[in-house]
Amino acid sequence: MGAQQPRATPVTDEPGGTGRVVPVPGRRTRRPGGQWPVLGVIALGGAVGATARYGASLIWDTPPGGFPWTTLVVNVLGCAVIGVFMVLISDVWAAHRLVRPFFGTGMLGGFTTFSTYVVDIGRLVDGGRARTGIAYLGLTPLAALAAVWSAVWVTRRVLAWRQR
């Protein structure tokens, strides 16, 4: 059996001090309210993102056996948005601790759909369109990575231009 980890308790900087939480090596510091607020905003953001993705599939339906353009566009768009978002919360403003889990993990995690991407590949291959499935297999991650990189680059250039 392994050694049991001590419970994390906040330690103030000094008796009668500011009450600031000081990390203690080897101990995790828990935030007030625990992880429930984080889980709640992830769930809420996921519901919003998944609803938006579902709306996109209703607006731009993929016919049976057709190329899954909706899934590709949703995934690439979601990756571009995460690139912009990460620059803004990293370089421009300090976000509340629940913003990143709500928007990044929840909303964009629910909006993008890499599980559907895998199902789409299987449908293309099973439908006799193996070459298209393989092309889609390679195209999606390349386009997603290019979207994140491009969005980060453009956002940083726009911010630098605005600061002149």
Secondary structure, 3 states (H helix, E strand, C coil): CCCCCCCCCCCECCCCCCCCECCCCCCCCCCCCCCHHHHHHHHHHHHHHHHHHHHHHHHCCCCCCCCCHHHHHHHHHHHHHHHHHHHHHHHHCCCCCCHHHHHHHHHHHHHCCHHHHHHHHHHHHHCCCHHHHHHHHHHHHHHHHHHHHHHHHHHHHHHHHHCC
